Amino acid sequence: MTHFYSKPAKIIIGIILATLFYWTNPLAISELANRTLFVAILMISWWITEALPMPVVGIVPLILFPLLKILKIEKVYEAYANPIIFLFLGGFMLGLAIEKWNLHRRIALSIVKITGTSGDQIIIGFIIATGILSMWLSNTATTIMMLPIALSIIHLMKENHIGEGNLANFSLVLLLVIAMASNMSVGTVIGTPPNIAYVSHIQNKFLHQIGFLEWMMVCTPLSIALMISMYFILVKWLYPNHIKANKDTKDLIHNQYKELGRFSTAEKRVFIIFISTSLLWITKDLINKIHPNFQLDDTMIALMSTILLFAIPSGLKSTEENSKSENLLEWEDSKKMAWGILLLFGGGIALGRGLEEAKLVQMLGHWLASYQVNGFLLVVIVTTLSIFISELTSNVAQVIIFAPVVSSLAIALGMNPLMLGIPMTMAASCASMLPMGTPPNAIVFSSGHIKLKQMAYSGFIMNIVSIILISIFCWFLIPMFMDHKF
C-alpha cells in the first residue's frame, strides 16, 4: 500500500510546496513573477520526485500558463512545435533505422574485432564502439545494445579463464566503460538529450542556432579526452586486469559477427543515408554560402533523412510471411521511439519562455552577478554544481531548468552565454557515481556485476576529472569556434 500512495503523496507535496511559495512570496516579486514561480516550482518538484512521468509534467504549461495569464495560449503551443524538437525527431528516426537493421551491432563488433582480444584491447574496443554509436543513438539504446555483448564476453572469459590476470576487474571495468562512454559521448548536438535541450534554449532566447559542426569542433575533442582519461584511470590505475589475448574470446567475437551475415541491402542504404546526413550537417554552412538562394539548417536535414527512410525500400525479397517488401522504416517502427521526450522538451521551452516573460531569470542572473567571481572559476563552479546535481536529478530536466539561469548570469557579467551554458550541459551528461544519475548507469548496475561502492568510488574520480577537462576545454575552445555576439 505504501508504494500505491507514494506517487499521489509526491503530487500533493509538490502542490503544497508551490502554493506556500505563492502565498508567502518570500522573494517579494511581482504578481506575474509569483504565478510563474508557482508553476516552475510545481514542475520542478514533480520532475525531481518523479511524481508523474516527465513528459506528463512537460504538458503542465499548456494548461496553467494560459489559465494563469502568464503566456497567451498561442505562445505556449508554439514551444511544442519548436524546430529543435523536430531535429530530435529526425535524429530519433535515424537511430531507429540503424537499430532496426542491426547496423549498430555490426559497427560495434567490427571495432572490437579490430582492436584485439586481450583484456585491455577489448575494453578499448568497447569504449570506441560505445562512444561512436552514442554520438548518433540515444545513450540508453546504446547501453542496452552493448550490454548483452559485454555479458557474453564476460561469461566466455570466466569459462576459459586459466588464472592469468584479474577477471573481476575486467568484468567491472567492461561494464563501467559502457555506461561512462555512453554518458560522455557528447560530441554531437543529437548525442544526448541535454544537448538538444540546451541548443533549443539558445535558439529560443537569442534566436541563434548553434551549428552542428560548431558543436563538434568544441565537444568532440572534449568527448575524446574524457574517454581517454576514463581508460587510463579505470584500466591502468584503479582496476588493472593483466588479461592476455585469448583465442576463445576472439572466436566468439568473430562468430557473432559471422551470424550477422553479409552486409544486407537495407544496411547499405541506411548507412548511406546516415553518412549523407552527417556530411550535410557538417557542410551545410558551406553549402548555404555557395547557394544563397536556399538555406539548409540542421532540422531540415534531419527531416529529409526521415522522409528518405520511410520512402526508400529495404530491398527485402517477398516471402510467404512477408508478401511485400517493406521500406527502411515503416510507421509501425515509430512505436519504439521515445515520443514522450518531445513533450518534455516542449514543456521545458514553454517554462523557459514563462520565466523570461516574468523577468525571473534576469533577476536571478543579476543577483548572482553581484558576487564578483573570476571567469574561469565561475565556469568551474557551474560545472561542479551541474555534475553533482545530475547525480540525483534528471539531466534533461536539470538543463531545462538551469539553462536560462546561466545565460542570464553570463549576460549580466558581460560573458558569452555559451561559456557557462555548454560546460553546464556537458557536466549534466557526465554523472558517473550513482545508478540513478543516468539511464546508462542504472542499466549496467542492474547487471549485478557492479557494487554501489565501486560505482561511487570510480564515478567520483571520473566526476573530478570531468570537471577539470570540461572547464579547460570549454574555456579555450568556445572562444575559438563559438565567439558569437549575443
Buried (B, 14 or more C-beta within 10 A) or exposed (E): EEEEEEBEEBBEBBBEBBEEBBEEBEBEBBEBBBBBBBBBBBBBBBBBBBBBEBBBBBBBBBEBBBEBEBBEEEBBBBBBEBBBBBBBBBBBBBBBBBBBBBBBBBBBBBBBBEBBBBBBBBBBBBBBBBBBBBBBBBBBBBBBBBBEBBBBBBEBBEEEEEEEBBBEBBBBBBBBBBBBBBBBBBBBBBBBBBBBBBBBBBBBBBEBBBBBBBBBBBBBBBBBBBBEBBBEBBBEEBBBBEBEEBEEBBEBBEEBBEEBEEEBBBBEBBBEBBEBBBEBBBBBBEEBEEEEEEEBBBBBBBBBBBEBBBEBEBBBEEEEEEEEBBBBBEEEBBEEBBEEBBBBBBBBBBBBBBBBBBBBBBBBBBEBBEEEBEBBEBBBBBBBBBBBBBBEBBBBBBBBBBBBBBBBBBBBBEBBBBBBBBBBBBBBBBBBBBBBBBBBBBBBBEBEBBEEEBBBEBBBBBBEBBBEBBBBBBBEBBEEBBEBEB
